[in-house]
């Protein structure tokens, strides 16, 4: 039987989602506790890989079990043994062929940028107190929807089979407290792509690039043209659609 786990995590203490030897990861932490509770080695498969320090406000993973499980009780017990920066929302049975990664049709990331220094947001937002032109940032962000090759924002040596992604939404919103929220939704993302896009859009907002120059960066398919990636702390995987 196959089960989906819906969870959230603060990525500050982890070297990303994916299990690694001799490194603390979200996947490895959950697998160790889940295997202990089930009494058998149990691997979990996630909806995608997040990098070191990146968070998830909504994440899906799956695992298989040979026996029927009391999912509510398992979720309760798993939360009791997991560290406080990982929270299980629910566990539920799915069709045996349902796959947390390969069946995902769309993923959404949200990035938070705050002009105000706050001790409570140091792991959940980028503190950036330079005036930004949100109108120009949104004009540039909309250009992303006109292209599908994002080599300019792809981390080198990532072993991607293709750098083609189809972006359905890319938008900046100013929240009531002045926090800037960037939402981007696509069928897939390349490693470090969102942070590279955010960093470059911020440079549009502060006047380093024009909207036309941002579009030229996309067309160039040249990673050296984009800006440095935004800090990982402000990035959240916020939705996965199946």
N, C-alpha and C positions, 0 to 999 in steps of 0.2 A: 504494500500500500504506500502511496505517496502523499506527503503532507507539505503544505505551504506554511511558512512562518512569515508573519508580518512583523516587522521590527523597526526600531529607531536606534541610532547611535551617535554619540559625540566622538569624532575621530581624533581628537587631540592627542590621545595617548597611544595611538596605534599606527603601525606602518601600513596603513591602508586596509582594504577588505581582504585581499587574497592571502591565503596561507603561505607563509615563508619559513624556511628553516632558521632557527635562532632569532626570530623577530616576533614581537607581539602584534597580532593582527586580529581583526574582528572575526573573520571566519574561523581562525584557529581557536580563539577563545570560546566561541559558541560550540564548536565541535567537541572540544574537551569536556565541557559541562554536559552537553547533550549525551555524549557517549557514556559518561558516568551515570546519568539518570536512567538510560535505557539498558545499561549493562552489556552493551556490545559496541564495538567501534562503529561510529556513524559519521559519514561524510555529508556535508551540506553543499549545495550548489546555489550561488547567488545570482541575482538579476544582472549584475555587472560589477566591474572592478572600480573601486574608488581609491584615490591615491592617499599617501600619508597626510594625515591631518584633516582630510575631507570628511564631512558629516553626512548623515542621512536622516531626514525627517520622515521618510517613507522608504522602506526597503523590503524586498521579497526574496526569500530563499526556500529551497525545498530539500527534503530528505526522504529516504525510504525506510520502511519498517516492515518486518514480516508479520507483525501482530497488530491487531486493532488497538488504538491508543485513546485514552481519555484526554482529549486535546486541551480542554480547559484546565485540568489538573496538571498536565505537563507544562503548559504555559506558566502556571502559577509557580511550580517547582523550579522551572528554568530561571524565572526572574529572581527567585530566592538565592540561587547559586551564582548568577552572573554579576559582574561588577556593576556599579550604579550608572556607568556611562553607556550601557547597552540595555535596552528595554524591549521585551517581547510584548507586542500588542495582542496577537492572537495566533493560534495554530489551527489549521483546518485541512480536512482531507480533500484531495483533488483526484482527477482521473490519472491513472498510472502513467499516461503519456505526456501529461502537462509538465512543461519545463520552465523553470524560473527565468532562465536566460534566453533560450532560443524562441520561446513563445511570446516574449515581450515585443509589442508592436511599436511602442513609443516610450521614451524616457524624458523626464523633465528635471532640469536643474534650476536652483534658485541661488542667486548670489546677493549677499547683503554688504552694503558699504555705508558706514556711518561717519558723519562729520564731527561727532561728539565722542571724546574719549570716555569710555565707561569700563570699570573693572568687571562688570557683569557681562560684557559682550566681547571680551578679549579673545574668546575662543569661538565666537559665532558671527563676527563681522570684521571687515577691514576698516580700521580707523584711518580716514583720509580726509583732511580738513582743507583741501584746496577747492576753490570755487569751480564748479563744473557746469557746462552748458548741456542740460539734459535733452533739450530739443535736438541738438546736433547729434548727441549720442543715440537718440532714437532713430533719427534719419539714417545714421550709419548702420544701426542694428537691423533696420529693415532691408538693407542691401544683402544681408546674409540669406534671406529667403529667395534671392534671385540666383543663387549659385548652389552647386552640390559638391564641388571639389574643395576640400578644406586643408590641403597640404600645407598652406601657410600657417596653420595653427596646430599642426600635428607634431608631437614630440618625436625627435629623431630616434631611430633604432627601436621602434615600437612593434615591428613585425606585423604591420597592418597589411591585410590582403588588399585593401582598397581604402582610399581616403575620401570616398564618396559618402555623404550624409545628406539627408533631406530634412531641412529645418522648417518647422511649421509655425514657430512663434519665437520672437526675440524682442523683448520689450523692457524698458526701464520705467519704474513707477516711483514717485516720491511719497513715502508714508507720512503720516501726520506728525511724527516726531523728527522728521528730516532725514530718516534713513532711506537710502536708495536701494530698491529691490530690482534685480535683473532676473527675468525668467526666460529660459530658453528651452524649447521642446523639439525633439527630433527623433527619427527612427533609430539612430545610433550616434555615438560620440566617439571621437578619437581620444587617446590618452593626452591629458593636459589641455585639451581643446577649449573647454569652457573658460578656464583660467587665462589662457592666452587671448581669447576673444575679449574677456572682461578687461584685462590689462590694456589692450589696444583701444577699446572703446573709451576707457577712462582718459587715454591720451588724446582722443578726439575731443572729449569734453573739456580738457584743459588747454586745447589749442595747439597741441603738437602736430596733429594731423587734421586735414580737412576731411569732409565726408567723401570727397572724390579720391583723396589719397588712401583712405581706408578701403574703398572699393578696389583700388589698384593693388593694395596689399593682398586682397583675396585673389584677384586675377593672377598675381605673380606666381602663386604656388611656391613661394620661397619663405621658409621659416625664419630666415634671418631678418625679414622685413617687419615682422610683428613685434610688439612690445613684450617686455618681461611679463610672465604670468602673474596674475593677482595672487595674493596669499591664500593658502588653502583654507584658513580658518573661516572665511566668509562663504564657502561653497557647501551647498546641501543638495544631495539627490532628494528630490521632493515628491516624485511620483513615477510610477511604472504602470503602463496600461497594457492589458492583454486582450 
